[in-house]
């Protein structure tokens, strides 16, 4: 189950909006020497973070989309993916 961080003040279109929730973020690390290139992580990533690289291995081409759901990490048959939690970006003051 994913949980969002506490409500925060977020700048939207030049105005501050109180009570907005920041989405959790993650950083995907792929261990190429462990990966066999099955593609499960690419096919089932709900945020489309991963794409198939020229070496037939997944690459995190869109890291800003990662919501730290850990689907790729939990279902990788080779234990070749690790997702680290990132702190939500702070709103402009």
Secondary structure, 3 states (H helix, E strand, C coil): CCCCCCEEEEEECCEEEEEEECCCEEEEEECCCCCCCCCHHHHHCCCCCEEECCCCCEEECCHHHCCCCCHHHHHCCCCCEEEEEECCCCCCC
